[in-house]
Amino acid sequence: MAKRIQFRAHGGPEVLEYVDYEPAAPGPNQVRVANQAIGLNFIDTYYRSGLYAPPALPSGLGSEGAGTVEAVGSDVTRFKVGDRVAYGSGPLGAYSQLHVLPQDNLVHLPDEISFETAAGVMLKGLTVQYLLRQTYQLQGGETILFHAAAGGVGSLACQWAKALGVKLIGTVSSKEKAELAKANGAWATIEYSHENVVELVLALTDGKKVPVVYDGVGKDTWLTSLDSVAPRGLVVSFGNASGAVDGVNLGILAAKGSLYVTRPTLATYANNAENLQRMADELFEMIISGKLKVDISQRHALADAAKAQTELSARRTTGSTILLP
């Protein structure tokens, strides 16, 4: 018997229940993980509220965590009992002392990386890996635009870009967040609340604009992104914090300079066990080398998941939040 967070109906944080739970025995290709730390992400609130539909109710919650292998299925070859592991892409149910996952969703966790660090970085860190190293493979020397540069993904992107020798221009909402982005390695910041992003991008690039824009905001920044990227440049629309980009006439890409646009997801890049482990290995090496620092600013007991989600939704958090079972 184990404890987990579940919800029987959609709604606010109050629908989350801390209950006894009997996890299933691992199937042939599954692994049961004893979680030591669990990641909290905004997408968790989407499943809880009903914006995204879970497979069935009652449902577990959460898709990111780290711990040790407690049991393995009959066909599991990559892991054994006692192995240190981490995961960042579900299935739902990470808010639990024990969680059963397909072995292909797990990565080996080096001894140098703590469970807490892994739980706080897997989803965001793997996102930054595919954005900067695959979607547009930065070589060093580029000047790029990254929206929401002080957020969880943005803070890691600032550090990774600096390590690559890339000049990252980060958009932020306040002076305090500008200071945070610069502390993390942003070359320049633009406070979009009172500064003109497009004009300042032009000024900072001597009129050349940028070869790539990374946009996790969505609806509110779509046109700004198109106007900030150089002809034949790439707009990477990887999130929709302000709402989805819709109703787009593809002709606007021609009008703005024969632009490219992509809407990537982590699942497409980490699409098999080998790719996932390779991406994670690069992320872990960045952390071990000290080039990437993971800021875990909030820790809550698993039983207090509702409180943790309330603080996240109210934007009273910085860095990563983890739950401790």
C-alpha positions in Angstrom: 0.0 0.0 0.0 1.2 3.5 -0.9 0.0 7.1 -0.7 -0.9 9.2 -3.8 -2.7 12.3 -4.9 -5.7 11.7 -7.0 -8.8 13.6 -8.2 -12.4 12.2 -8.8 -13.7 15.4 -10.5 -12.3 18.4 -12.3 -12.0 21.7 -10.4 -9.6 23.7 -8.3 -6.9 22.5 -6.0 -9.6 21.5 -3.5 -10.4 18.4 -5.6 -7.0 16.8 -4.9 -7.2 13.9 -2.5 -4.4 12.3 -0.5 -5.4 8.7 -0.4 -4.1 5.1 0.1 -3.3 3.5 -3.2 -2.4 0.0 -4.3 -0.1 0.3 -7.3 -0.3 -2.4 -10.0 2.4 -4.9 -10.4 4.7 -4.0 -13.4 3.6 -5.4 -16.7 6.2 -7.1 -18.9 7.9 -3.9 -20.1 7.1 -1.8 -17.1 9.1 -0.6 -14.0 7.8 0.4 -10.6 9.6 3.3 -9.1 9.8 4.3 -5.5 9.7 8.1 -5.9 12.1 10.2 -3.8 11.1 13.5 -5.4 8.3 14.6 -7.7 8.2 17.5 -10.1 5.4 20.1 -10.1 4.5 21.6 -13.5 1.8 24.0 -14.8 0.5 21.3 -17.1 -0.6 19.4 -13.9 -3.2 22.1 -13.2 -4.5 21.7 -16.8 -5.3 18.0 -16.1 -6.8 18.8 -12.7 -9.0 21.6 -14.1 -10.2 19.6 -17.1 -8.5 21.7 -19.8 -6.7 18.5 -20.7 -8.5 15.2 -20.3 -7.0 12.5 -18.2 -7.6 8.9 -19.4 -10.2 8.2 -16.8 -11.5 9.4 -13.4 -10.4 9.0 -10.6 -7.0 9.8 -11.9 -3.5 10.2 -10.6 -1.6 13.4 -11.4 1.9 14.5 -12.4 4.4 13.3 -15.0 7.9 14.0 -13.6 9.9 12.4 -10.8 13.0 10.6 -9.7 13.7 7.6 -7.4 14.8 4.0 -7.3 13.6 1.0 -9.2 11.5 -1.1 -6.8 10.3 -3.8 -9.2 10.6 -4.7 -12.9 8.5 -6.6 -15.4 9.5 -9.9 -17.0 10.8 -8.3 -20.2 12.7 -5.3 -18.7 16.3 -5.3 -19.8 17.5 -1.8 -19.2 16.9 -1.5 -15.5 17.2 -3.6 -12.3 15.9 -3.2 -8.8 17.9 -0.5 -7.0 18.8 1.5 -10.0 18.6 5.3 -9.7 16.1 6.6 -12.4 14.3 9.8 -13.5 11.4 10.6 -15.8 9.7 13.6 -17.2 7.0 12.6 -19.6 4.5 10.5 -17.7 2.2 8.6 -17.8 0.1 10.5 -15.2 0.5 9.4 -11.6 3.8 10.8 -10.5 2.2 12.4 -7.4 2.6 9.1 -5.6 5.1 7.2 -3.4 5.1 4.4 -6.0 4.6 4.9 -9.8 4.5 2.3 -12.6 6.0 3.4 -16.0 7.1 1.9 -19.3 10.8 1.3 -19.2 11.3 3.4 -22.3 10.1 6.5 -20.3 12.9 6.2 -17.8 16.5 7.3 -17.9 19.4 6.2 -15.8 20.3 8.9 -13.2 24.0 9.5 -12.5 25.1 9.4 -8.8 26.2 13.1 -9.1 22.6 14.2 -9.7 20.4 14.3 -6.7 16.8 13.0 -6.8 15.5 16.5 -6.0 17.5 18.1 -8.8 16.3 15.5 -11.3 12.7 15.9 -10.3 13.0 19.7 -10.7 14.7 19.7 -14.1 13.7 16.7 -16.3 10.7 18.2 -18.1 12.1 21.8 -18.4 15.7 20.7 -19.0 14.8 18.3 -21.8 12.6 21.0 -23.4 15.6 23.3 -23.5 17.8 20.6 -24.8 15.6 19.9 -27.8 14.9 23.6 -28.4 18.6 24.8 -28.5 20.3 21.6 -29.6 17.8 20.1 -32.1 14.9 22.2 -33.3 17.4 25.0 -34.2 20.9 23.7 -33.5 22.8 26.6 -32.1 26.5 26.7 -33.0 27.6 29.7 -30.9 27.8 33.3 -31.9 24.1 33.7 -32.8 21.8 36.3 -31.3 18.4 34.8 -30.5 15.1 36.0 -28.9 13.6 33.9 -26.1 10.2 34.9 -24.7 9.5 34.6 -20.9 13.2 34.4 -20.2 12.8 34.4 -16.4 10.4 31.4 -16.3 11.3 27.8 -15.5 12.2 26.9 -19.1 13.6 30.4 -19.8 15.9 30.5 -16.8 17.5 27.2 -18.0 17.6 28.5 -21.6 19.5 31.6 -20.5 22.2 29.5 -18.8 22.5 27.0 -21.7 22.7 29.7 -24.3 25.5 31.5 -22.5 27.4 28.2 -22.2 27.1 27.8 -26.0 28.4 31.3 -26.6 25.0 32.5 -27.8 23.6 36.0 -27.1 20.1 35.5 -25.7 17.7 38.5 -25.8 15.0 37.6 -23.2 11.6 39.2 -22.9 10.4 39.6 -19.3 7.5 41.3 -17.5 9.3 43.3 -14.9 12.6 44.8 -13.7 13.0 42.0 -11.1 12.6 39.3 -13.8 15.0 41.2 -16.0 17.6 41.0 -13.3 16.9 37.3 -12.8 17.3 36.6 -16.5 20.6 38.5 -16.7 21.9 36.7 -13.6 21.2 33.4 -15.5 23.1 34.6 -18.5 20.8 36.5 -20.7 22.8 38.9 -22.9 20.0 41.5 -23.0 16.5 41.8 -21.7 13.3 43.6 -22.9 10.5 44.5 -20.5 7.6 44.0 -22.8 5.2 45.7 -20.4 6.6 49.1 -21.4 9.2 48.5 -24.0 8.8 47.8 -27.8 10.2 44.3 -28.4 10.5 44.6 -32.1 12.2 48.0 -32.1 14.7 46.9 -29.4 15.5 43.6 -31.3 16.2 45.7 -34.3 18.5 48.0 -32.3 20.3 45.2 -30.5 21.0 43.3 -33.8 22.0 46.4 -35.9 18.8 46.0 -37.9 19.4 42.3 -38.8 16.8 40.8 -36.5 17.4 37.2 -35.2 17.7 33.9 -37.0 15.4 32.1 -34.5 12.7 33.1 -31.9 11.7 30.7 -29.2 8.1 31.5 -28.2 6.5 29.6 -25.3 3.9 32.3 -24.7 1.7 31.8 -27.8 -1.2 34.1 -28.8 0.1 37.3 -27.2 3.6 37.2 -28.7 2.9 35.6 -32.1 3.1 38.8 -34.2 6.0 40.1 -32.2 7.9 36.9 -32.9 7.2 37.1 -36.7 8.4 40.7 -36.7 11.6 39.9 -34.8 12.9 37.1 -36.9 15.1 37.7 -39.9 14.0 36.8 -43.5 14.0 32.9 -43.9 14.3 32.7 -40.1 12.6 30.2 -37.8 9.8 30.9 -35.2 9.7 28.0 -32.7 6.2 28.1 -31.1 6.6 25.6 -28.3 3.9 26.7 -25.8 0.7 28.6 -25.3 0.9 30.3 -21.9 -1.3 33.2 -23.1 -3.5 31.0 -25.3 -3.1 29.0 -28.5 -2.1 30.6 -31.8 -4.9 30.0 -34.2 -6.6 31.5 -37.3 -3.2 31.9 -39.0 -3.1 32.6 -42.7 0.1 31.0 -44.0 0.5 34.0 -46.3 1.7 36.0 -43.4 4.9 33.9 -43.4 5.6 35.1 -47.0 4.7 38.7 -46.1 7.1 38.7 -43.1 10.1 37.3 -45.1 9.7 33.7 -46.3 9.7 32.6 -42.7 9.6 29.1 -41.2 7.5 28.1 -38.2 7.4 24.9 -36.2 5.3 23.7 -33.2 7.5 21.0 -31.6 6.8 18.8 -28.6 9.2 16.9 -26.3 7.5 13.6 -27.2 8.5 13.9 -30.8 12.2 14.4 -30.0 12.4 11.9 -27.1 10.5 9.4 -29.2 12.4 6.3 -28.1 14.5 5.1 -25.2 17.8 5.8 -26.9 17.0 9.4 -27.9 15.5 10.1 -24.4 18.7 8.8 -22.6 21.0 10.7 -25.0 19.1 14.0 -24.4 19.1 13.4 -20.6 22.8 12.6 -20.7 23.6 15.9 -22.3 21.3 17.7 -19.7 23.0 15.9 -16.8 26.5 16.7 -18.1 25.5 20.4 -18.2 24.5 20.2 -14.6 27.5 18.1 -13.4 29.9 20.5 -15.2 28.3 23.5 -13.4 27.2 25.2 -16.6 23.5 24.6 -15.6 22.2 25.3 -12.1 18.8 24.1 -11.1 16.9 26.4 -8.7 14.6 24.5 -6.5 13.0 27.2 -4.5 9.9 25.4 -3.1 9.6 22.0 -1.4 6.3 20.6 -0.2 5.2 17.3 1.3 3.2 15.2 -1.2 0.2 15.6 1.0 0.3 19.3 0.5 0.1 19.2 -3.3 -3.0 21.4 -3.3 -1.2 24.1 -1.5 1.8 23.8 -3.9 -0.5 24.1 -6.9 -2.3 27.1 -5.4 1.1 28.9 -5.1 2.1 27.9 -8.6 -1.1 29.2 -10.2 -0.9 32.5 -8.2 2.6 32.9 -9.6 4.1 33.1 -6.1 6.9 30.7 -7.0 10.3 31.0 -8.6 12.5 28.3 -10.2 11.2 24.7 -9.7 8.8 23.3 -7.1 9.1 19.7 -6.0 6.9 17.4 -3.8 8.5 15.0 -1.3 6.8 11.7 -0.6 
